[in-house]
Amino acid sequence: MANYPQIRDFSGKRIHLIGIGGSSMSGLAEMLIDQGFIVSGSDRDEGYLIHHVREKGGEVMIGHRAENVHGADFVVYSAAISRENPERAEAERLGIPSIERAVLLGQLMEGFPKAVGICGAHGKTTVTSMVSQILMDNGKDPSIHIGGRLDAIGGSTRIGHSGIFVAEACEFNRSFLQLHPTVAVVLNIDADHLDCYRDIDEIEETFGEYLRRVPADGIAIGNGDDVRVRRQIGKLSCRKQYFGFGKENDWLPEEVEEDELGCGRFILRGPDGKRTPVRMSVPGSFNRMNALAAIATAAELGVAPEDAAESLRHFTGAHRRFERTDVIDGVEIFHDYGHNPTEMRNAISIARKRCKGTLWAVMQPHTFSRVRTLFDQYLTCTEEADITLVTDICAAREKDPGDLNSGMLVEGMKAHGINAVWTPSFDDTENYLRARWKAGDLVLTMGCGDINLLNDQIHRHEAERHPEGK
């Protein structure tokens, strides 16, 4: 990292962020503003996070143009921004110091004695949010960077005044290798981002490389039920702890029960044998696993398990994580950020327990490369739903290759017995739903692209139909 220009050398200067509308980039923009930097940025579209940056005082331009970087002292770009991007190319031409987003995050975390990096293919935003809320509730005054928005901190970032910095560590494009955690938390290792990894073995090895950044006096906390996680942590010389459902783990749940909505109650047994009652307000067995990770991490940061459990009793989730956005005509409408088959399957399992009528799964596949590499898994991940609607693929950072579309997914789903329909646009999807839904149904939109805008659109149209409020 010593070879990179350092953000601390540009105090009070103008920092320009290319791709500022992303979940991480928008949070970093807010953090820079809080630290006294002048922030500008650009993005291709008017994303839902951009207005938060503007509210903080950042200037955001829609569309990428070379002139946007004129006058900038320092440029930060997301991993999705190629060297051919006109702003990145212009910054290089003008000799403006530039770094990638993950490098900036790593620089901001430098010097914290408790630098916590939470990674995994699934659940990292939720666990980072859980840990953040626990620390806030218990007076630990942490600095925080989450790839989502959490009401407890009023956004996705927070500048604290203690020695704790908690960050979501993303494996896409090997970004987390820019971090140097003293507390590394690994939730799972799974096949994803196969546009930048050869296969699952290379993914596992890269997680191992991340773990090897933990110093000898640090700690690795991992999912002991995941054989790949356990294998990589087992190679380390630092302290180790495992959480999971298996009896061999240091942190495990006993006497598990679920209410009618799938929210769990259990007795947590810790490494010292102490037993702590835990009651969840977010549903699903995977959220119980997330809670184990969060409580284990919080214990390392000085919060007793019973105090962490009390915080989790009030934890209702980060935004875009099984978030209810509306009730219309007696139909509950939810959105979930899940964008690969495992995450979608988990979200649907929660919805299934809650739904009293027809369960509508609305999927926006994300990136052509992900759909291509995980194609077969997409074909059955919505099998617990009654009807699956599939929108066009969200290209995000990619170009349409011309040989893959959502219609092919739908045909494959039908061949597996899934009642699936291709509704290409948000208008098509909304019209299909409104013509067929009935009281007691549940609609779940899923994806990490802009599918949340469908929920916004449905809400807006309903408000236009009933301006009096009902």
VMD Tcl script that draws the C-alpha trace (Angstrom):
set ca {
  {0.00 0.00 0.00}
  {3.03 2.29 0.46}
  {3.21 2.77 -3.32}
  {-0.24 4.33 -3.48}
  {-0.89 8.05 -3.03}
  {-2.21 8.57 0.50}
  {-5.59 10.18 1.15}
  {-4.24 11.76 4.34}
  {-1.94 13.95 2.22}
  {-4.95 15.65 0.62}
  {-6.71 16.99 3.71}
  {-9.29 19.63 2.79}
  {-8.80 19.01 -0.93}
  {-11.34 17.98 -3.58}
  {-11.78 14.22 -3.87}
  {-13.69 12.96 -6.93}
  {-15.31 9.51 -6.78}
  {-16.12 7.72 -10.04}
  {-19.05 5.38 -9.44}
  {-20.18 7.32 -6.38}
  {-23.67 5.75 -6.37}
  {-22.46 2.31 -5.29}
  {-23.21 1.06 -1.78}
  {-19.59 1.25 -0.66}
  {-18.57 4.31 -2.67}
  {-21.48 6.42 -1.44}
  {-20.62 5.53 2.14}
  {-16.96 6.41 1.62}
  {-18.06 9.72 0.08}
  {-20.06 10.51 3.22}
  {-17.12 9.52 5.40}
  {-14.77 11.82 3.46}
  {-17.23 14.71 3.77}
  {-17.40 14.12 7.53}
  {-13.60 14.28 7.65}
  {-13.52 17.70 5.95}
  {-12.76 16.75 2.36}
  {-14.55 18.46 -0.54}
  {-16.33 15.65 -2.39}
  {-17.61 15.39 -5.93}
  {-18.52 12.32 -7.92}
  {-20.32 10.81 -10.84}
  {-22.33 7.77 -11.75}
  {-24.04 6.37 -14.80}
  {-27.54 6.50 -13.31}
  {-29.44 8.30 -10.57}
  {-29.16 5.54 -7.94}
  {-31.08 5.53 -4.68}
  {-27.99 6.29 -2.55}
  {-26.93 9.42 -4.42}
  {-29.36 11.73 -2.66}
  {-27.75 10.83 0.68}
  {-24.39 12.05 -0.65}
  {-26.00 15.26 -1.88}
  {-27.68 15.78 1.48}
  {-24.25 15.60 3.10}
  {-22.96 18.30 0.73}
  {-21.37 16.26 -2.05}
  {-21.75 17.30 -5.68}
  {-22.87 14.43 -7.91}
  {-23.02 14.45 -11.71}
  {-25.00 11.88 -13.67}
  {-23.06 10.55 -16.63}
  {-19.32 10.01 -17.02}
  {-17.54 12.89 -18.78}
  {-13.87 13.81 -18.85}
  {-14.52 17.34 -17.63}
  {-16.02 16.00 -14.39}
  {-12.52 15.43 -12.98}
  {-11.23 18.88 -13.91}
  {-10.21 20.67 -10.73}
  {-10.07 17.48 -8.67}
  {-7.01 16.92 -6.48}
  {-7.49 13.18 -5.97}
  {-9.62 10.54 -7.71}
  {-11.14 7.35 -6.31}
  {-12.77 4.81 -8.64}
  {-14.76 1.66 -7.94}
  {-13.63 -1.73 -9.19}
  {-16.37 -1.60 -11.83}
  {-14.74 1.44 -13.51}
  {-12.43 0.42 -16.34}
  {-9.33 2.31 -17.47}
  {-11.29 3.30 -20.59}
  {-13.79 5.27 -18.51}
  {-13.51 8.89 -19.73}
  {-13.04 10.30 -16.23}
  {-10.47 7.75 -15.16}
  {-8.61 8.20 -18.46}
  {-8.69 12.00 -18.09}
  {-7.39 11.81 -14.53}
  {-4.51 9.71 -15.75}
  {-3.82 12.14 -18.61}
  {-3.78 15.07 -16.21}
  {-1.64 13.24 -13.66}
  {-4.25 13.42 -10.91}
  {-3.40 10.90 -8.16}
  {-5.91 8.02 -8.29}
  {-6.67 4.91 -6.25}
  {-9.28 2.15 -6.28}
  {-12.09 2.15 -3.68}
  {-10.69 -0.74 -1.63}
  {-7.33 1.00 -1.32}
  {-9.09 4.05 0.12}
  {-10.95 1.88 2.64}
  {-7.69 0.24 3.65}
  {-6.04 3.64 4.15}
  {-8.93 4.90 6.27}
  {-8.66 1.79 8.50}
  {-4.89 2.11 9.01}
  {-3.77 2.67 12.58}
  {-6.85 1.23 14.28}
  {-5.80 -1.35 16.92}
  {-9.07 -3.21 16.32}
  {-9.52 -3.23 12.54}
  {-12.40 -5.64 11.89}
  {-12.94 -6.96 8.35}
  {-16.07 -9.06 7.84}
  {-16.12 -11.09 4.64}
  {-17.98 -13.94 2.97}
  {-19.99 -14.67 -0.14}
  {-23.24 -14.19 1.81}
  {-24.27 -12.24 4.89}
  {-21.43 -9.75 5.28}
  {-23.65 -6.64 5.19}
  {-26.02 -8.14 7.76}
  {-23.26 -9.27 10.13}
  {-21.41 -5.96 9.79}
  {-24.70 -4.23 10.62}
  {-25.32 -6.51 13.59}
  {-21.83 -5.90 14.99}
  {-22.21 -2.16 14.41}
  {-25.51 -1.99 16.26}
  {-24.13 -4.04 19.15}
  {-21.12 -1.74 19.47}
  {-23.26 1.39 19.26}
  {-25.70 0.12 21.86}
  {-22.86 -0.67 24.22}
  {-20.97 2.62 24.02}
  {-17.97 1.43 22.02}
  {-18.01 4.46 19.64}
  {-16.78 2.58 16.54}
  {-15.92 3.83 13.07}
  {-18.05 1.88 10.60}
  {-18.25 1.18 6.88}
  {-21.16 -0.98 5.66}
  {-22.21 -1.87 2.11}
  {-25.79 -0.94 2.98}
  {-27.73 1.50 5.13}
  {-28.39 0.92 8.82}
  {-30.82 3.08 10.77}
  {-28.78 2.71 13.97}
  {-25.96 4.78 12.43}
  {-28.12 6.88 10.10}
  {-26.53 5.58 6.93}
  {-23.68 3.34 5.82}
  {-20.72 4.99 7.56}
  {-19.84 6.46 10.92}
  {-16.75 8.18 12.24}
  {-16.05 7.09 15.79}
  {-13.42 8.11 18.31}
  {-12.33 4.75 19.66}
  {-9.76 2.29 18.41}
  {-12.39 0.17 16.63}
  {-13.09 0.27 12.88}
  {-15.62 -2.26 11.54}
  {-15.82 -2.73 7.79}
  {-17.47 -5.01 5.30}
  {-14.68 -6.68 3.32}
  {-15.66 -7.64 -0.22}
  {-13.97 -10.37 -2.22}
  {-15.03 -8.97 -5.62}
  {-11.94 -8.13 -7.67}
  {-9.91 -9.24 -4.60}
  {-10.73 -5.89 -3.00}
  {-10.38 -7.19 0.56}
  {-6.68 -7.82 -0.02}
  {-6.21 -4.07 0.42}
  {-7.24 -4.39 4.08}
  {-5.07 -5.37 7.04}
  {-7.50 -6.66 9.65}
  {-6.53 -7.42 13.21}
  {-9.90 -9.20 13.53}
  {-10.86 -11.15 10.38}
  {-14.34 -12.68 10.26}
  {-15.17 -15.19 7.49}
  {-18.82 -16.14 7.15}
  {-18.60 -18.59 4.24}
  {-16.72 -19.31 1.02}
  {-18.88 -19.93 -2.03}
  {-18.73 -19.72 -5.81}
  {-19.48 -16.17 -6.91}
  {-17.74 -13.42 -8.88}
  {-16.52 -16.02 -11.33}
  {-15.88 -13.18 -13.76}
  {-12.73 -12.42 -11.76}
  {-11.91 -15.86 -10.29}
  {-11.03 -19.04 -12.14}
  {-13.03 -21.35 -9.87}
  {-14.02 -22.02 -6.27}
  {-10.51 -23.23 -5.41}
  {-9.02 -19.89 -6.45}
  {-11.71 -18.12 -4.43}
  {-10.78 -20.19 -1.37}
  {-7.08 -19.48 -1.82}
  {-7.80 -15.73 -2.06}
  {-9.78 -15.87 1.20}
  {-6.75 -17.63 2.66}
  {-4.54 -14.80 1.43}
  {-6.88 -12.32 3.15}
  {-6.68 -14.30 6.39}
  {-2.89 -14.33 6.26}
  {-3.00 -10.55 6.68}
  {-4.05 -11.02 10.30}
  {-1.06 -10.34 12.59}
  {0.17 -12.90 15.10}
  {-1.57 -11.09 17.95}
  {-4.82 -10.80 16.01}
  {-7.71 -13.27 15.69}
  {-9.56 -15.07 12.92}
  {-13.23 -15.88 13.56}
  {-14.84 -18.22 11.07}
  {-17.76 -20.44 10.16}
  {-16.65 -23.81 11.45}
  {-19.36 -25.62 9.49}
  {-17.79 -24.45 6.21}
  {-14.99 -26.86 5.34}
  {-13.18 -24.28 3.21}
  {-13.28 -21.64 5.93}
  {-12.06 -24.10 8.57}
  {-9.26 -25.31 6.30}
  {-7.92 -21.81 5.67}
  {-8.20 -20.61 9.26}
  {-6.56 -23.83 10.43}
  {-3.35 -22.79 8.63}
  {-2.95 -19.60 10.68}
  {-0.70 -19.00 13.68}
  {-2.93 -16.31 15.24}
  {-5.77 -17.03 17.67}
  {-8.78 -18.78 16.13}
  {-12.44 -19.17 17.00}
  {-15.22 -20.96 15.15}
  {-18.97 -20.44 15.17}
  {-21.64 -22.69 13.68}
  {-24.30 -25.26 14.32}
  {-21.90 -28.18 14.70}
  {-20.92 -29.38 18.19}
  {-17.20 -28.84 17.51}
  {-17.60 -25.05 17.26}
  {-16.62 -22.56 19.99}
  {-19.90 -20.65 19.58}
  {-23.02 -22.71 18.87}
  {-26.79 -22.53 19.40}
  {-28.68 -25.02 21.52}
  {-32.39 -25.55 22.20}
  {-33.35 -23.77 18.97}
  {-36.98 -22.76 18.42}
  {-38.71 -20.66 15.76}
  {-41.84 -18.53 15.91}
  {-44.45 -18.52 13.14}
  {-42.41 -15.98 11.11}
  {-39.19 -17.97 11.33}
  {-37.49 -15.79 13.97}
  {-35.31 -17.92 16.18}
  {-34.83 -18.31 19.91}
  {-31.90 -20.32 21.22}
  {-29.35 -20.72 23.97}
  {-25.88 -19.64 22.85}
  {-22.99 -21.63 24.29}
  {-19.69 -19.77 24.20}
  {-16.06 -20.93 24.34}
  {-16.08 -20.75 28.16}
  {-19.22 -22.88 28.35}
  {-21.38 -19.94 29.42}
  {-24.97 -20.16 28.16}
  {-26.76 -17.01 26.96}
  {-30.42 -16.78 25.82}
  {-30.77 -15.15 22.38}
  {-34.00 -14.01 20.76}
  {-33.94 -12.86 17.12}
  {-36.13 -10.28 15.40}
  {-34.92 -11.24 11.91}
  {-35.96 -14.63 10.51}
  {-34.14 -17.56 8.97}
  {-31.53 -20.10 10.04}
  {-28.86 -18.16 8.15}
  {-29.60 -15.15 10.36}
  {-29.02 -17.35 13.40}
  {-25.62 -18.13 11.89}
  {-25.10 -14.41 11.33}
  {-25.95 -13.77 14.98}
  {-23.33 -16.29 16.12}
  {-20.72 -14.48 14.04}
  {-21.80 -11.08 15.36}
  {-21.79 -12.10 19.04}
  {-18.41 -13.83 18.69}
  {-16.96 -10.70 17.05}
  {-18.51 -8.37 19.63}
  {-17.02 -10.46 22.44}
  {-13.58 -9.89 20.95}
  {-14.34 -6.15 20.99}
  {-15.27 -6.12 24.66}
  {-19.05 -6.66 24.64}
  {-20.41 -9.45 26.85}
  {-22.58 -12.04 25.04}
  {-25.67 -11.16 27.11}
  {-25.31 -7.48 26.13}
  {-24.80 -8.39 22.48}
  {-27.87 -10.64 22.62}
  {-29.95 -7.78 24.01}
  {-28.93 -5.61 21.04}
  {-29.81 -8.36 18.56}
  {-33.26 -8.67 20.11}
  {-33.92 -5.21 18.68}
  {-32.04 -5.68 15.39}
  {-34.47 -5.57 12.46}
  {-31.97 -5.63 9.61}
  {-30.17 -3.33 7.21}
  {-32.08 -1.68 4.40}
  {-32.57 -3.86 1.31}
  {-32.29 -7.03 3.42}
  {-35.77 -8.61 3.43}
  {-37.17 -5.12 3.89}
  {-40.93 -4.57 3.72}
  {-41.63 -1.64 1.42}
  {-45.44 -1.69 1.13}
  {-48.76 -3.32 1.86}
  {-51.13 -2.82 -1.07}
  {-54.53 -4.50 -1.54}
  {-53.61 -6.78 1.38}
  {-50.40 -7.83 -0.40}
  {-47.11 -7.52 1.49}
  {-44.25 -6.31 -0.73}
  {-40.63 -6.92 0.24}
  {-37.22 -6.32 -1.27}
  {-34.01 -8.26 -0.70}
  {-30.53 -7.46 -1.98}
  {-29.78 -11.16 -2.57}
  {-28.36 -11.54 -6.06}
  {-26.95 -15.02 -6.37}
  {-28.91 -18.27 -6.14}
  {-27.94 -19.10 -2.54}
  {-29.02 -15.68 -1.27}
  {-32.25 -15.76 -3.28}
  {-33.09 -19.21 -1.95}
  {-32.53 -17.96 1.62}
  {-34.75 -14.91 1.12}
  {-37.52 -17.02 -0.38}
  {-37.36 -19.47 2.54}
  {-38.12 -16.54 4.88}
  {-40.94 -15.30 2.65}
  {-42.46 -18.78 2.43}
  {-42.98 -18.95 6.19}
  {-44.57 -15.53 6.27}
  {-46.78 -15.77 3.18}
  {-50.43 -16.73 3.65}
  {-51.37 -16.75 -0.04}
  {-49.42 -16.86 -3.29}
  {-45.69 -16.20 -2.99}
  {-44.39 -14.14 -5.92}
  {-40.61 -14.19 -6.43}
  {-39.42 -11.35 -8.66}
  {-35.83 -11.89 -9.77}
  {-33.55 -9.40 -11.48}
  {-30.51 -11.45 -12.54}
  {-27.31 -9.46 -12.03}
  {-24.55 -9.41 -14.65}
  {-24.26 -11.71 -17.64}
  {-21.10 -13.32 -16.26}
  {-22.80 -14.31 -12.99}
  {-25.84 -15.69 -14.81}
  {-23.60 -17.67 -17.17}
  {-21.43 -19.21 -14.45}
  {-24.31 -19.96 -12.04}
  {-26.96 -20.65 -14.69}
  {-28.01 -24.09 -13.45}
  {-28.33 -22.86 -9.84}
  {-30.66 -20.05 -10.89}
  {-33.05 -22.59 -12.41}
  {-34.17 -24.02 -9.06}
  {-33.39 -21.34 -6.45}
  {-36.98 -20.03 -6.48}
  {-38.64 -23.44 -6.19}
  {-40.32 -22.57 -2.87}
  {-42.16 -19.67 -4.53}
  {-45.48 -20.21 -6.29}
  {-44.73 -17.94 -9.24}
  {-41.40 -16.51 -10.40}
  {-41.17 -13.37 -12.51}
  {-37.80 -12.70 -14.15}
  {-36.87 -9.25 -15.41}
  {-34.16 -8.52 -17.94}
  {-30.59 -9.09 -16.73}
  {-29.03 -6.06 -15.05}
  {-25.79 -5.60 -17.00}
  {-24.18 -3.33 -14.37}
  {-20.52 -3.05 -15.35}
  {-20.81 -5.43 -18.31}
  {-21.81 -5.28 -21.96}
  {-24.55 -7.50 -23.37}
  {-22.79 -10.44 -25.05}
  {-25.84 -11.08 -27.22}
  {-26.12 -14.80 -26.51}
  {-27.75 -14.79 -23.07}
  {-31.03 -13.37 -21.80}
  {-33.66 -13.89 -19.13}
  {-35.90 -15.80 -21.50}
  {-33.34 -18.59 -21.47}
  {-33.46 -18.65 -17.68}
  {-37.26 -18.82 -17.73}
  {-37.26 -21.73 -20.17}
  {-34.78 -23.58 -17.97}
  {-36.88 -22.88 -14.88}
  {-39.99 -24.24 -16.60}
  {-38.09 -27.40 -17.50}
  {-37.46 -27.83 -13.76}
  {-41.14 -27.42 -12.91}
  {-40.94 -23.76 -11.87}
  {-43.93 -21.57 -12.77}
  {-41.83 -18.80 -14.33}
  {-42.65 -15.80 -16.53}
  {-40.34 -13.39 -18.34}
  {-41.47 -9.83 -17.56}
  {-38.65 -7.79 -19.14}
  {-39.30 -4.30 -17.78}
  {-40.44 -2.94 -14.44}
  {-43.67 -1.79 -16.10}
  {-44.27 -5.31 -17.42}
  {-43.62 -6.75 -13.97}
  {-45.82 -4.31 -12.10}
  {-48.70 -4.73 -14.56}
  {-48.45 -8.53 -14.33}
  {-48.51 -8.42 -10.53}
  {-51.34 -5.91 -10.15}
  {-53.54 -7.87 -12.54}
  {-53.14 -11.09 -10.55}
  {-52.21 -10.54 -6.91}
  {-54.77 -10.89 -4.15}
  {-54.99 -10.24 -0.42}
  {-52.69 -12.53 1.55}
  {-50.09 -12.74 -1.21}
  {-46.46 -11.74 -0.73}
  {-44.23 -10.20 -3.41}
  {-40.47 -10.43 -2.96}
  {-38.20 -8.53 -5.36}
  {-34.58 -9.70 -5.37}
  {-31.35 -8.36 -6.80}
  {-28.44 -5.99 -6.18}
  {-29.00 -3.91 -9.30}
  {-31.82 -1.37 -9.51}
  {-34.71 -3.77 -8.88}
  {-35.44 -1.83 -5.67}
  {-36.69 0.91 -7.99}
  {-39.56 -1.41 -8.92}
  {-40.67 -1.27 -5.29}
  {-40.36 2.51 -5.40}
  {-42.38 2.59 -8.63}
  {-45.17 0.45 -7.17}
  {-45.28 2.68 -4.10}
  {-45.38 5.84 -6.22}
  {-48.15 4.56 -8.47}
  {-50.19 3.53 -5.44}
  {-49.79 6.99 -3.94}
  {-50.96 8.50 -7.24}
  {-54.03 6.24 -7.23}
  {-54.86 7.13 -3.62}
  {-53.55 10.67 -2.99}
  {-55.58 10.86 0.20}
  {-53.24 8.27 1.70}
  {-55.41 5.16 1.54}
}
mol new
graphics top color blue
foreach p $ca { graphics top sphere $p radius 0.5 }
foreach p [lrange $ca 0 end-1] q [lrange $ca 1 end] { graphics top cylinder $p $q radius 0.2 }
display resetview
